Amino acid sequence: MSVALSLAPDEIRTDLPTRHAKLKWVMVVDTALGAGLIANAAVCMAAAVGNAIPTLLGPGTTDASGSHHPGLPWTGCSILAGDVDKVREIRAKAAAKDGLLVVDMPEQAQTSRVYDEYLAAVAGTEAADLTYYAVSVVGPRNKVDKLVGGLPLLR
């Protein structure tokens, strides 16, 4: 089950390395996809995560020339490599755990050109028949580490 997570003000620590954050954010992508599909999946899932947990975004900054730079995720986000079966496995295990936000990128999201068509395509497909290009998981560091331990970074 996916849930929305929230952080108490004292849990937002932009002054510490990301490995000290209570939450961990990872994405697992199918490396058989081309670079463009991987990038699209990561960006789309990041938008959904940012919407669900806006406190993951740190404050913006202004450079010495006065140009503004919007805030980025202070927790960091690791993009990990897997195959289609590993993406499905991670998604299933994450969705079955309490306290995790799970955002996925089913194949229909990248093959539909109209959002309503995507919604209808997923609604008309049995869960066991969905192919996932990528999955994003945010939650307590120990829970996320147990799900993705041993997966390599995407290179």
Salt bridges, closest charged atoms under 4 A:
GLU11 OE2 - LYS22 NZ 2.82
ASP15 OD2 - ARG13 NH2 2.59
ASP63 OD2 - HIS69 NE2 2.89
GLU89 OE1 - LYS86 NZ 3.45
GLU89 OE2 - LYS93 NZ 3.04
ASP104 OD2 - ARG91 NE 2.68
ASP145 OD1 - LYS24 NZ 2.47
